Amino acid sequence: MKPTIKIKTEIMAVCLCTTVSVSVAQECLPEILNRFDGIPELWDDNDAISNGGINCLQYFDSGSGPELYAGGKFNKTNDDQAFLGNGIAKWDGTQWSSLLGGVVGGGGAGLNLMTVSTMTVWDDGTGEALYIGGNFNFAGGVQTNGLAKWDGTSYSQLAGGVHTGSGPILPTDLTPFDDGTGEALYIVGNFSFVDNGPFLGGRFAKWDGTSLTQVPGGGSQLPTEGGRYLSGAVTSAEVYDDGTGPALYLAGGFSLVDGNTGTIIGSKFAKWDGTELFPLGNGSTNGVGSAQVVDLLVFDDGSGSKLYACGAASILGISRWDGSSWEAISDDLFSSDGQSPSLQSIEVMDLGDGPTLYTYLGEYFIRWDGEHWYIVNYGYSGFGVVNTFTSAIEDGQPVLYTGGTFEYSVANETAFDTRGIVKTSFCTQDSCPADLTGDGSLNFLDVSEFLSAFGSMDPSADFNTDGSFNFLDVSEFLAAFSEGCP
């Protein structure tokens, strides 16, 4: 339904005496991709909530056009259980393919092995490449230790990589940032050693295209010049300018410690300006309670660019930082949902109505309009959780890819067996629906065209798409006519 506005009633006058019902086009339904089946014992029918599934999705163009890459914990696809490759695969729009067998190895117990947890595209000066991080020791037969570069044909290592000794290797985010010495790829997570060097606390490292180094402040063994350091895991990093210049913002389950006094000066959030770490907010909780912060994102909803954070829905939900304080924007939808899920990801996407902030709240796919959250009529999850989602334009139509550990998806009251990944096609919205002549302008010819279509019960005159022709369609047309064309 288009928004209600004041209209010029002198445009035309119509008398309607009958209501006629016709068939209307079916709403867009999800197009279901081939299933991802995790390691068989993890995807047993009695254990739908598994440790397998999709952790990250990333588009990358290796020379033949953008293609979708999926990272996570899996090794098979389709019902024939044919081996696909461990932890990473490529979708070309028709089929999934392996990237030289994917990744193998990794620290910790069996359930943690062979997992890709994060991906990003970055140019180190030799051309764009896909960078991946996760719990693995080898990628395509190359020893990589948690970090690898894929150029479209082969893998290469990032120096000695990162590791934790005997435990899982957990880089959780890869973010390009220029700290004043040139752009580099920053790596955050929960690891202890960088490039096979001495134990310096890990958690925070950077790759400049040639060398991999520990960033000061990642642990007590290597504090910043001011003596500050992070204690605990970092889950996300995002570049944001609060008006004082771009900086790298960090989030996670860590505390920011002043090593000079041993006191905690902040938690869950920190700002890195290239030299020093600074807390965000007031006190050790930074004004957002005890939630684990999972993801960060910069978005302008019309009120200026702000840093958004998500975490446990019952405590943090979605909050935004304006440069001086945190503001919760979780509203009644979060409190009335009756669930306490952890929001795993937030994204800005254009699904036909302009750039908008989206996330998943439990089983619901929701959007932010700048004032309130709304449930979108395309929700997924079922058993398990949604870990990641991304969008693209395919054949002129916006599509949404969603990945996680869910076993089925629900859209338009229909359940689909999707096993961890699903594609939804969205109907595009006409930017000037009252331009029925298609000439890019609105005039009496469009009014005449509408009256003709209305009289012949043409679907183009069913402006409110309810299958009937009556005064409501006239009202909708007049409203659209009054809005004009962009």
C-alpha positions, 0 to 999 in steps of 0.5 A: 500500500502506498502512503496516504497523502493529501491529493488534488481532488480537481484532477478528475471525478469518477462515479463507481457503482460496481465492484469487479474481482479479478485474478492478480499476480502471485506475490514473489516467492523464494527461489530455493537453492540446492541444499547445503548438507553439513557433515552427515552426523551433524545434519541427522534428522534428530539433530536439526540444530547443528554446528554445521551451516553457513557463517558468511556470504560474500560477493567476489569478481575473479574476472568472470563477473560477481559470484557468491561465495559461502563460508562455514562448516559443510562439505557436501551439497545436494541430496546425492551427498557428493563431496563439495569441499570443506568450509567454502564454495562458490555459487555461479548462479547455476551450481555450487563448485569447490575451491580446490577442496576448501580448507582442512585442519584447525585447532580444538576438538572435532566440531570446531575443525574446518570452519570458515568464519569470515570473508571480505574483498580487499586489494593489497595493490596487486588486484582485488582478492577474496580474503578468508579467516577461520579455524583451519590450517590448510587451504587448497593444500597451502599451509595458511593457519587461519588466514588465506587469500583466494585470487580466483585460481589459487590460495596463498598464505598471509605470512604465518597466519594466526593461531592459539596453540592447541585451541580453535583459531577464531579470526571473526572479522576482516576489515580494511582501514588506513591508520595513517600509514596506508590501508591495511587489512585488520584482523580481529577475533580470539587468537593468541599468536600472530605470524608464528611470533611470541605470545602477545595477546593476539585478538588484533592484527593487521596485514599490509600486503607483505607482513602480518603484525600484532597491533598494539593493544591486543593484549597485556603483553603489547599495550598501546603507548598509553598502556591500554589493552583489550582483554577478551574476544573481539567479534566485529570491526567497522570503520566510522567517522564520528566527526573527528576523522575515520577510526576503527571501531571494535566490538565483542566480549572484551574489556578495555583495561588501563594497564597503568592502573589495572582498572577497566575503563570500558567494555564491549566497544573500543575506538582505535585511531591508529595509535590509541584505544578509547572507550565508548560510552560511560562506565564499564558497561558503556550504557548497553548492559551485559550483552555480547556485541556481535556486529557493527555497521555504519548507516544513515537513516536520514538523521546522519551517519551513525554506528549501529551495533547488535547483540542479545535482543533482550538486552542490547537489541539494536543500538546506535552510537552518534559520537557521544552516546548510545541510543537503543532503537529496539522498540516494542517489536523486540519486547513483544516478540517473546524471544531472547535471540542473539541478533547475529548480523545487521546489513544495509540493503536495497530490496527495492525501496532504497537503502534500509537497515535489516536484521533477523529477530528470531524467525522474523526478517525485519527492517528499520524505517528510521522510526520503527521496526517492521516485520517483512513478509519473508521470514526464515529460520525454523530450527537453528539461527540465521548467521548472515545475509546479503543482497544483490541485483539479478536480472534487474530484480533485488534478491536476498541470500540468507545463511545459517544453521536453520533446516527450513525456511518459511515464506508466504506461509509455505515451508521450504527445506533449505538446509542452511541457505536460501535465496529470496526474490523480491518484487521491484517497486515502480518508482513512478507507478502513475506514469501509465504511458511510460514517457517519464512524466505525468499529465492528462494522458496518464489519467486517460490511460488509467480510466481506460484500463479501469473501464476494461478491468485491466490489472494495471488499474488495480492500484491497491492489488486487492483483485477488485476495481473500486474507489480505492484504486482511484484513490491510490492512483490519485495519490501516486499522481500527486507524488509525481515522478522522481 
